Amino acid sequence: MKIKKPLGNNAILMEDENGTEQVAIGNGIGFRKREGDEVDPDKIQKVYVIRDTSILLAEPDPQRRAFGGYAEGGFPDPERGDRGLHSF
């Protein structure tokens, strides 16, 4: 397998023999590597494959956020008296 793009010292984008893009994670797998270099199979710890690209094209839901404490209640609404996490 060949490196399509190094993503950092510990991650690379690669293609398998069928042309499927995969992300490989491993200690030092991308260190001093360039596009076209061979992948060292001994350094691969995990491989991620995208199987359903329709998920990537979906519009994000603005009422659903995983940070800032708004996951359940949505965004702060000043008209309801909400000021978010900071009350002054």
Order of alpha helices (4+ residues) and beta strands (2+ residues): beta-beta-beta-beta-alpha
